[in-house]
């Protein structure tokens, strides 16, 4: 009898493995080279297995290793989930599998083979919702109060969507916007564990020493709340929320430029400044009349500011603004600082200003008269993303030569971003990310099915051996 049981379990495992191989989405990429960071602070439900606590969120499934007392890599669409918006999870103790429901379908995480099996029907006993216990007395962080239905915060409240007291006498609280709360009932000290960028719709990224600044914008599901600072060395996320910080007036970020004592933010309604030394924020109120600040570039003590309504400059030492006369009707899409010039990409073409000067001139060439969507500089090469016709264009000012690499996806009204080095150019578009192998003149296309958090990519950033992508549903990092 014992031998028969072993054989049956082996057969069941083999069938499960074969089913996964046949039914799981084929992956033409090495998923270990991709990592997605989605906003996992809106929690929908919690489930317990003997070794792992599972936390379902609108950005995927978080996993806490109970024995190691540490977080495992979360499960997202990169791992085979049909959708990052997980509505409900339930653990099946008979099979050891985790069932999940999303707007795009159901499935289960096979813990034995660490893979997703789409489809199927959860066992009947998992359809019955488990009873939600009453929250025992706990001690939340200063300024917060917990009742049975919500977490009351200093400036806003957070609904409680699920509660679990696990078999180890640990309390888990699912919140809508504050992450998951965790406390040992022995001492009752409650902490809220957040993860991922504050905004799911990532529109701006900038490297600043050992941290990454991340900005976002409104979505149809939720308005923007603030700015994220991510420390990759410790995998910690710090949030700056506009409704809690004086001077952080607009949480919708278009561009970010760290430099010196400040970090500059172009927003939907003007220019913001973060003082590193004091940690204070400041919004330049007069820039609200300029509409979206879409581009920033620095020339020593001058900060050039490109907006929907022209070009301006800020004398950083004097802290005084001056508008560039005659630019009122120019829509500035991009600015970049080169060795000799500051370059501006506009709806009317490419312009240049010598460093140390304040006079802008159009670049005299037919290609330079195209609509310029984005700019990037590498050594003495200026790269442009142009529209009508749509292409990535390399311009070498030294010998005044141009080289085009057509790419139709650059066209349209959606955001475009470009990053370049000597042999490779990355372009972010609403149809995915594109990599140009410059010596071979070859484009490679990356989408959600290759590992991106979402196919709508709004910003790209080269960062050493990695490439970061800001997408409509989170942040992606590709090991290159």
PLY file of the C-alpha trace (Angstrom):
ply
format ascii 1.0
element vertex 480
property float x
property float y
property float z
element edge 479
property int vertex1
property int vertex2
end_header
0.00 0.00 0.00
2.83 2.42 0.86
4.53 1.74 -2.48
1.28 2.33 -4.35
0.78 5.70 -2.67
4.27 6.80 -3.67
3.63 5.83 -7.27
0.30 7.64 -7.37
1.83 10.83 -5.98
4.67 10.60 -8.51
2.16 10.19 -11.32
0.11 13.14 -10.04
3.23 15.31 -9.90
4.26 14.27 -13.42
0.80 15.03 -14.79
0.79 18.43 -13.08
4.23 19.25 -14.46
3.22 18.17 -17.98
0.03 20.22 -17.74
2.03 23.30 -16.75
4.41 22.86 -19.66
1.53 22.48 -22.12
-0.85 25.12 -20.77
1.35 27.86 -19.34
2.12 30.79 -21.61
5.30 30.18 -23.54
8.11 32.51 -22.46
10.63 33.43 -25.12
12.61 35.45 -22.61
14.74 34.72 -19.59
12.45 35.88 -16.81
15.35 36.05 -14.36
16.62 39.08 -16.30
13.36 40.95 -15.66
11.99 42.28 -12.40
8.74 44.20 -12.02
7.99 46.64 -9.21
4.27 47.30 -9.09
2.29 49.24 -6.51
1.26 46.62 -3.94
-0.24 48.87 -1.29
-3.88 48.22 -2.20
-4.50 44.81 -0.64
-7.55 42.70 -1.45
-7.09 39.48 0.55
-4.65 37.36 2.57
-4.06 33.59 2.65
-1.90 31.31 4.78
0.10 28.19 3.90
2.35 26.24 6.29
5.41 28.15 5.06
4.19 31.32 3.32
1.75 34.17 3.92
0.25 35.29 0.58
-0.97 38.88 0.15
-3.14 39.67 -2.89
-2.91 43.24 -4.18
-3.80 45.35 -7.20
-0.17 44.94 -8.30
0.26 41.18 -7.90
0.80 38.75 -5.02
3.31 39.34 -2.23
4.83 36.34 -0.43
6.23 36.28 3.11
8.49 33.38 4.13
7.39 32.59 7.66
10.53 30.66 8.59
13.09 33.06 7.09
11.01 36.07 8.25
11.63 37.79 4.93
9.75 38.66 1.77
10.12 36.50 -1.32
9.94 37.91 -4.84
6.32 38.88 -5.59
4.25 37.19 -8.28
3.21 39.37 -11.23
2.39 39.00 -14.91
6.09 38.29 -15.40
5.52 35.02 -13.53
2.42 34.11 -15.54
-0.42 35.89 -13.73
-3.07 36.86 -16.30
-3.45 40.25 -14.59
-1.67 42.05 -11.75
-5.00 43.12 -10.27
-5.64 40.14 -8.01
-9.15 40.23 -6.54
-9.07 37.18 -4.28
-6.79 34.32 -3.25
-7.39 31.06 -1.39
-4.96 28.36 -0.29
-5.88 24.72 -0.94
-4.36 22.66 1.86
-5.20 19.42 0.03
-2.90 20.19 -2.92
-0.66 22.94 -1.57
-1.72 25.26 -4.42
-2.77 28.90 -4.22
-5.88 29.79 -6.22
-6.31 33.35 -7.48
-8.97 35.39 -9.25
-8.25 38.39 -11.50
-10.35 40.43 -13.97
-8.58 38.53 -16.76
-9.16 35.03 -15.44
-8.52 32.53 -12.66
-5.67 30.13 -12.05
-3.41 28.70 -9.41
0.17 28.98 -8.28
1.64 25.48 -8.13
3.98 25.70 -5.18
5.64 22.38 -6.01
6.93 23.51 -9.41
6.83 27.28 -8.75
4.69 28.03 -11.78
1.27 29.40 -12.71
-1.40 27.16 -14.21
-4.13 29.28 -15.84
-7.80 28.34 -15.78
-9.52 25.63 -13.80
-12.18 25.70 -11.13
-11.35 26.11 -7.44
-12.61 23.31 -5.16
-16.05 23.87 -3.68
-14.76 24.32 -0.14
-12.70 27.35 -1.24
-15.78 29.19 -2.51
-16.99 29.81 1.02
-15.37 32.95 2.42
-13.51 32.32 5.66
-14.66 34.16 8.74
-12.84 37.42 9.37
-11.73 37.74 12.99
-12.16 40.83 15.07
-8.97 42.86 15.32
-7.46 42.51 18.80
-5.94 45.52 20.59
-2.73 46.59 18.82
-0.32 49.52 18.89
-0.07 51.13 15.42
2.56 53.72 14.43
2.22 57.20 15.90
-0.65 59.14 14.34
-2.64 56.05 13.31
-5.64 54.39 14.92
-7.22 51.04 14.00
-10.86 50.07 14.30
-12.71 47.11 12.79
-13.33 48.77 9.42
-10.51 51.20 8.73
-7.13 52.56 9.66
-7.49 56.21 10.62
-4.42 58.18 9.57
-3.20 61.74 10.14
-4.64 63.06 6.87
-6.68 60.22 5.35
-8.28 56.92 6.26
-7.60 53.49 4.77
-10.29 50.83 4.46
-9.55 47.39 5.93
-10.32 44.75 3.30
-9.28 41.55 5.10
-7.91 40.31 8.43
-6.01 37.11 9.22
-4.69 35.75 12.51
-2.35 33.00 11.38
-1.45 29.75 13.13
1.65 31.38 14.62
-0.48 34.04 16.34
0.55 36.80 13.98
-1.99 39.41 12.92
-2.21 40.46 9.26
-4.38 43.41 8.18
-5.12 44.12 4.51
-5.55 47.85 3.86
-6.61 49.86 0.84
-3.62 52.13 0.26
-1.36 51.50 3.28
-0.05 48.06 2.37
-0.36 45.10 4.71
-0.24 45.50 8.48
1.68 42.95 10.53
1.88 42.42 14.29
2.88 39.69 16.71
0.03 39.33 19.16
2.55 38.77 21.94
3.48 42.47 21.98
0.83 44.00 19.67
3.28 46.30 17.85
1.69 46.92 14.44
3.69 48.03 11.40
2.51 48.68 7.86
4.61 47.07 5.14
4.47 48.97 1.87
5.97 47.88 -1.44
6.47 49.36 -4.88
6.12 52.84 -6.35
3.39 55.01 -4.89
1.87 55.44 -8.35
1.15 52.51 -10.64
1.29 54.83 -13.67
5.03 55.60 -13.78
5.88 58.61 -15.96
9.32 59.76 -14.72
12.49 58.08 -13.38
15.87 59.52 -12.39
18.99 58.01 -10.81
20.37 60.06 -7.91
23.39 58.37 -6.35
22.19 55.27 -4.54
18.48 56.13 -4.87
15.95 56.19 -7.67
13.33 58.93 -7.87
10.00 57.82 -9.35
7.07 60.00 -10.38
3.65 59.17 -11.76
0.33 60.54 -12.91
-3.42 60.05 -12.48
-5.15 56.96 -13.81
-8.83 56.27 -14.35
-8.69 54.15 -11.18
-7.01 56.59 -8.81
-5.51 60.10 -8.71
-1.77 60.56 -8.22
-0.71 60.88 -4.58
2.98 61.73 -4.57
6.59 60.83 -5.34
8.62 57.71 -4.51
12.27 57.41 -3.49
13.58 53.85 -3.86
16.80 52.57 -2.28
17.74 49.50 -4.28
20.51 48.49 -1.86
18.04 47.93 0.96
14.94 47.44 -1.22
13.08 50.12 0.73
10.44 52.54 -0.54
9.91 56.04 0.81
6.83 58.05 -0.12
6.35 61.82 -0.32
2.60 62.46 -0.44
1.26 65.80 -1.61
-1.53 65.90 0.97
0.98 65.51 3.80
3.86 67.74 2.67
3.81 71.52 2.40
5.32 72.68 -0.89
4.68 69.45 -2.79
1.71 70.91 -4.62
1.40 68.69 -7.70
1.93 64.90 -7.54
1.67 64.46 -11.32
5.28 64.29 -12.49
6.53 64.61 -16.07
10.30 64.81 -15.63
12.92 64.65 -12.84
16.43 66.15 -12.76
18.71 65.60 -9.72
21.70 67.88 -9.42
23.80 69.45 -6.69
21.84 70.35 -3.58
18.46 69.96 -5.28
16.19 67.58 -7.10
13.98 69.29 -9.70
10.55 68.07 -10.75
8.58 69.14 -13.81
4.89 68.61 -13.14
1.55 69.04 -14.87
1.32 72.44 -13.19
4.77 73.96 -13.00
8.17 73.42 -11.37
8.96 71.92 -7.95
12.21 71.81 -5.99
13.40 69.42 -3.27
16.18 70.66 -0.97
18.33 67.68 0.02
19.91 69.32 3.06
16.67 70.33 4.76
14.25 67.86 3.18
11.92 70.73 2.27
9.78 71.03 -0.85
8.96 74.19 -2.76
6.65 74.91 -5.71
7.32 77.91 -7.95
3.80 79.30 -8.07
4.42 81.56 -11.09
5.27 78.51 -13.22
1.72 77.22 -12.85
0.77 79.49 -15.76
3.13 77.55 -18.03
1.11 74.33 -18.05
3.07 71.08 -18.09
6.79 71.41 -17.45
7.98 68.67 -19.80
11.77 69.04 -19.86
14.66 70.21 -17.67
18.38 70.71 -18.34
21.14 72.32 -16.31
23.99 74.56 -17.46
26.08 75.25 -14.34
23.94 77.63 -12.24
21.21 77.98 -14.86
18.27 75.57 -14.97
16.52 75.54 -18.35
12.80 74.79 -18.15
10.78 73.60 -21.13
7.00 73.67 -20.98
3.89 73.56 -23.14
4.09 77.36 -23.32
7.70 78.01 -24.09
11.12 78.18 -22.51
12.32 79.74 -19.26
15.41 79.73 -17.10
16.05 79.76 -13.38
19.17 81.33 -11.91
19.71 78.77 -9.15
21.97 80.94 -6.96
19.73 83.99 -7.19
16.59 81.83 -7.21
15.06 84.04 -9.90
13.02 83.07 -12.96
13.23 84.66 -16.38
11.06 83.81 -19.37
12.64 83.52 -22.84
10.88 86.15 -24.89
9.49 84.93 -28.20
9.13 81.32 -27.05
5.54 81.67 -25.81
4.10 79.63 -28.66
6.78 76.94 -28.68
5.89 73.56 -27.18
9.08 72.16 -25.64
9.08 68.35 -25.55
12.68 67.67 -24.53
15.89 69.29 -23.26
19.35 67.76 -22.93
22.76 69.15 -21.99
25.69 68.29 -24.24
29.40 69.11 -23.99
29.06 72.38 -25.93
25.34 73.08 -26.29
21.98 72.79 -24.59
19.54 71.20 -27.05
15.78 71.66 -27.19
13.35 69.38 -29.01
10.12 71.15 -29.91
6.99 70.74 -32.00
8.73 73.04 -34.53
12.07 71.24 -34.66
15.49 71.17 -33.01
17.09 74.23 -31.37
20.47 74.82 -29.73
22.01 77.23 -27.24
25.75 77.42 -26.57
26.68 76.67 -22.97
27.09 79.88 -21.01
24.94 81.75 -23.53
21.22 82.52 -23.48
20.52 82.79 -27.20
18.64 79.96 -28.91
18.94 79.22 -32.62
17.25 76.64 -34.86
19.46 73.92 -36.28
19.74 74.44 -40.03
18.77 71.14 -41.64
15.57 69.66 -43.07
15.63 66.78 -40.57
15.96 69.30 -37.73
12.64 70.86 -38.79
10.68 67.75 -37.83
8.67 67.47 -34.64
11.11 66.26 -31.96
9.50 63.98 -29.36
12.55 63.10 -27.21
16.31 63.69 -26.93
19.32 61.83 -25.52
23.03 62.64 -25.48
25.97 60.23 -25.46
29.46 61.71 -25.75
29.16 63.97 -28.82
26.24 62.12 -30.40
22.77 63.65 -30.12
19.88 61.21 -30.55
16.41 62.42 -31.51
13.04 60.68 -31.63
11.26 62.47 -34.49
7.77 62.41 -35.89
6.63 62.71 -39.53
8.51 60.71 -40.52
8.93 58.65 -37.36
12.49 57.62 -36.64
15.38 57.56 -34.22
17.97 59.96 -35.63
21.64 60.31 -34.75
23.13 63.76 -35.22
26.86 64.43 -34.94
27.33 68.19 -34.56
31.09 67.96 -35.08
30.81 66.95 -38.73
27.12 67.88 -39.17
26.06 64.37 -40.22
22.67 62.72 -39.75
21.65 59.06 -39.75
18.05 57.81 -39.60
16.68 54.55 -38.18
12.94 54.42 -39.04
10.54 53.33 -36.28
6.82 53.86 -36.93
5.86 53.43 -33.27
7.45 56.78 -32.38
4.56 58.50 -34.16
1.30 59.51 -32.52
0.46 61.63 -29.51
1.63 59.36 -26.68
4.81 59.94 -24.71
8.18 58.86 -26.11
11.49 58.53 -24.27
14.98 57.71 -25.58
18.31 56.59 -24.04
21.53 55.90 -25.93
25.14 54.79 -25.81
27.64 54.07 -28.59
26.10 50.82 -29.83
22.56 50.70 -28.41
19.53 52.96 -28.31
16.41 52.30 -26.23
13.10 53.92 -27.18
10.00 53.84 -24.95
6.64 54.01 -26.76
2.99 53.20 -26.14
3.56 49.99 -28.15
6.40 48.75 -25.94
10.15 49.26 -25.68
12.47 49.08 -28.69
16.19 48.36 -28.69
18.30 49.50 -31.64
21.51 47.61 -32.34
23.29 50.51 -34.02
26.10 48.61 -35.81
23.63 46.06 -37.23
20.79 48.56 -37.86
18.44 46.10 -36.14
15.42 46.83 -33.92
14.24 44.42 -31.18
10.74 44.83 -29.74
9.84 44.17 -26.06
6.28 44.01 -24.71
4.40 42.76 -21.68
4.80 39.22 -23.03
8.57 39.59 -22.88
8.61 40.69 -19.24
7.51 44.35 -19.08
4.96 45.24 -16.40
2.84 46.79 -19.17
3.27 47.34 -22.90
2.58 51.07 -22.57
6.08 52.34 -21.74
6.43 56.04 -20.91
10.04 56.50 -19.83
13.32 54.59 -20.13
16.52 54.99 -18.09
19.90 53.28 -18.54
21.46 52.50 -15.16
24.76 50.64 -15.32
24.00 47.02 -16.16
20.25 47.61 -15.96
17.58 49.39 -17.96
14.55 50.80 -16.13
11.14 51.25 -17.75
8.26 53.29 -16.39
4.99 51.75 -17.58
1.27 52.33 -17.16
1.19 49.61 -14.49
4.47 49.84 -12.64
8.22 49.86 -12.93
10.28 47.24 -14.80
14.00 46.54 -14.57
15.88 44.60 -17.22
19.36 43.20 -16.61
21.30 44.05 -19.72
0 1
1 2
2 3
3 4
4 5
5 6
6 7
7 8
8 9
9 10
10 11
11 12
12 13
13 14
14 15
15 16
16 17
17 18
18 19
19 20
20 21
21 22
22 23
23 24
24 25
25 26
26 27
27 28
28 29
29 30
30 31
31 32
32 33
33 34
34 35
35 36
36 37
37 38
38 39
39 40
40 41
41 42
42 43
43 44
44 45
45 46
46 47
47 48
48 49
49 50
50 51
51 52
52 53
53 54
54 55
55 56
56 57
57 58
58 59
59 60
60 61
61 62
62 63
63 64
64 65
65 66
66 67
67 68
68 69
69 70
70 71
71 72
72 73
73 74
74 75
75 76
76 77
77 78
78 79
79 80
80 81
81 82
82 83
83 84
84 85
85 86
86 87
87 88
88 89
89 90
90 91
91 92
92 93
93 94
94 95
95 96
96 97
97 98
98 99
99 100
100 101
101 102
102 103
103 104
104 105
105 106
106 107
107 108
108 109
109 110
110 111
111 112
112 113
113 114
114 115
115 116
116 117
117 118
118 119
119 120
120 121
121 122
122 123
123 124
124 125
125 126
126 127
127 128
128 129
129 130
130 131
131 132
132 133
133 134
134 135
135 136
136 137
137 138
138 139
139 140
140 141
141 142
142 143
143 144
144 145
145 146
146 147
147 148
148 149
149 150
150 151
151 152
152 153
153 154
154 155
155 156
156 157
157 158
158 159
159 160
160 161
161 162
162 163
163 164
164 165
165 166
166 167
167 168
168 169
169 170
170 171
171 172
172 173
173 174
174 175
175 176
176 177
177 178
178 179
179 180
180 181
181 182
182 183
183 184
184 185
185 186
186 187
187 188
188 189
189 190
190 191
191 192
192 193
193 194
194 195
195 196
196 197
197 198
198 199
199 200
200 201
201 202
202 203
203 204
204 205
205 206
206 207
207 208
208 209
209 210
210 211
211 212
212 213
213 214
214 215
215 216
216 217
217 218
218 219
219 220
220 221
221 222
222 223
223 224
224 225
225 226
226 227
227 228
228 229
229 230
230 231
231 232
232 233
233 234
234 235
235 236
236 237
237 238
238 239
239 240
240 241
241 242
242 243
243 244
244 245
245 246
246 247
247 248
248 249
249 250
250 251
251 252
252 253
253 254
254 255
255 256
256 257
257 258
258 259
259 260
260 261
261 262
262 263
263 264
264 265
265 266
266 267
267 268
268 269
269 270
270 271
271 272
272 273
273 274
274 275
275 276
276 277
277 278
278 279
279 280
280 281
281 282
282 283
283 284
284 285
285 286
286 287
287 288
288 289
289 290
290 291
291 292
292 293
293 294
294 295
295 296
296 297
297 298
298 299
299 300
300 301
301 302
302 303
303 304
304 305
305 306
306 307
307 308
308 309
309 310
310 311
311 312
312 313
313 314
314 315
315 316
316 317
317 318
318 319
319 320
320 321
321 322
322 323
323 324
324 325
325 326
326 327
327 328
328 329
329 330
330 331
331 332
332 333
333 334
334 335
335 336
336 337
337 338
338 339
339 340
340 341
341 342
342 343
343 344
344 345
345 346
346 347
347 348
348 349
349 350
350 351
351 352
352 353
353 354
354 355
355 356
356 357
357 358
358 359
359 360
360 361
361 362
362 363
363 364
364 365
365 366
366 367
367 368
368 369
369 370
370 371
371 372
372 373
373 374
374 375
375 376
376 377
377 378
378 379
379 380
380 381
381 382
382 383
383 384
384 385
385 386
386 387
387 388
388 389
389 390
390 391
391 392
392 393
393 394
394 395
395 396
396 397
397 398
398 399
399 400
400 401
401 402
402 403
403 404
404 405
405 406
406 407
407 408
408 409
409 410
410 411
411 412
412 413
413 414
414 415
415 416
416 417
417 418
418 419
419 420
420 421
421 422
422 423
423 424
424 425
425 426
426 427
427 428
428 429
429 430
430 431
431 432
432 433
433 434
434 435
435 436
436 437
437 438
438 439
439 440
440 441
441 442
442 443
443 444
444 445
445 446
446 447
447 448
448 449
449 450
450 451
451 452
452 453
453 454
454 455
455 456
456 457
457 458
458 459
459 460
460 461
461 462
462 463
463 464
464 465
465 466
466 467
467 468
468 469
469 470
470 471
471 472
472 473
473 474
474 475
475 476
476 477
477 478
478 479
